[in-house]
Amino acid sequence: MKFDGAIVISGGFDPIHIGHLRMIKDASKLGTKLIVIANCDRFLVDKKGYVFMPIEERLEILESFDGVDRAVESIDDDMTVCKTIEWLAKDEDIACFANGGDRRNEDDIPESFVCEKYGIEMEFNVGGGKIQSSSSLVGGEVKKPWGSYKTFEKGNGYLLKRMTINQGEILSLQSHENRSEFWYVSEGVATVECDDNTFDLKKHESTNIPQKSKHRLSNNSNGILKVIEVQIGDLLSEDDITRYEDRYARD
């Protein structure tokens, strides 16, 4: 532990990616407490013209991570988090404002004056620097007959993707020889078949799909279904699919 007090980090987290996770992990080791400031929706619209994930979802996801003690929405009306840091400093013992990405020194930090005012140190290159941008993750959807999917990150033994299933659509009944899966519903209601069990998952609910189990996902709701899928295994490939039933007669 480098600082005797709380650590503050900030960002859009829209969507959250591997660079954010590494920053959170490293920042949580710097002090006694980690507070995450998520930029408000208006900030994101002003900066990039859209909001991919609303603030409520971003805060809920951030607070679920190990190492995060508190996640708050920014209260600033400009493109900084100066007011938010000042507001937090009134009832939190803030020791450090930690920065990752492309912020490398105090000249890059408009918040430096409020940090100086409250005796808050600044730390740079937390999480190893910028390796990915949230904006680069939006787009690149792979179209499927039931909707689409987008791969966000693939590493040694894991793959993270989002599936968007259109209303009334159903994926094939399938199994995988080399991987298990974790499903998290980010929007809508999912109907899950896994071996002999059939059940619904509502927004923010999740389930594990064991390796080699017969499983299927369908959208019987009145809107779009979005599911975050984490694949875990030694061989992660779209070819590792054995289909037993398929509406679209695929092999």
Buried (B, 14 or more C-beta within 10 A) or exposed (E): EEBEBBBBBBBBBBBBBBBBBBBBBBBBEBBEBBBBBBBBBEBBEEEBEEBBBEBEBBBEBBBEBEBBBBBBBBBBEEEBBBBBBBBBBEEBEBBBBBBBBEBEEBEEBEBBEBBEEEEBBBBBBBBEBBEBEBBEBBEEEEEBEBBBBBBBBEEEEBBBBBBBBBEEBBBBBBBBEBBBBBBBBBBBBBBBBBEEEEEEBEBEBBBEBEEBBBBBBBBBBEEEBBBBBBBBBEEBEEEBBEBEEBEEEEE
